[in-house]
C-alpha cells in the first residue's frame, strides 16, 4: 500500500529477525534518510529504497539542475556490536557483495576501483558507502550502509534494470552479517 509515494515490505532474514524496507517513488538521498531514521531510533535492518534520487555522490553522475538519476538506491540502518577497527571492513565487504550480486544478473564483467566504486566497460556505474556514529570508543550507535547502481539503458541492456531490482525484491530476501574469526561477510 502506497502512502505519499511510500510503501513498505517486511522480509524474514536469517537468524529469525526481519528486514523492513521502505520504498519511495523519489528520495533526495536514501543515505540521508537512513541517517535521519537511525538518529531517531529506527531499528536495525531498516532499509530505504528508491529508483529516483537527486544525490549522486555514490555514482558520481553529473546531473543538470532539477534532474533525477535513475537506478537502484538503498541504504540500510545497522546497529552492530563491532569495534571501530572491525567496522572498517564493512566498506570492502559491501562493495564486493554488491559486485557479486550484480554479476549474477548480468553477463557483463564488473570491476571494483578505489575501495567502493563499481565499474563496467570503463564507466562508473555505482558503488557503496559506509558511515556511522560512534557511541563510545568501543561501539557504534549506528552504521549506515548504502548501495547505488545506475540502470541507464545506454550503459546496460534494458533488461538489466529489472534484473538488478530482483537483488532487492527477492521474495525470500536474506541479509546477514556473519562474524567468523574476526571477518565479516554479507549474505544476500
Secondary structure, DSSP 8 states (H G I E B T S, - for coil): --BTTEEEEEEE-TTS-EEEEEEES-BS-HHHHHHHHHHTT--TTEEEEEEEES--TTT-----TT--EEEEEEEEEE-----HHHHTHHHHHHHHHHHHHHHHT-SS-EEEETTTEEEETTEEEEEEEEEEEEEETTEEEEEEEEEEEE--TTTS-THHHHHHHHHHH-TT---EEEEETTEEEEE-
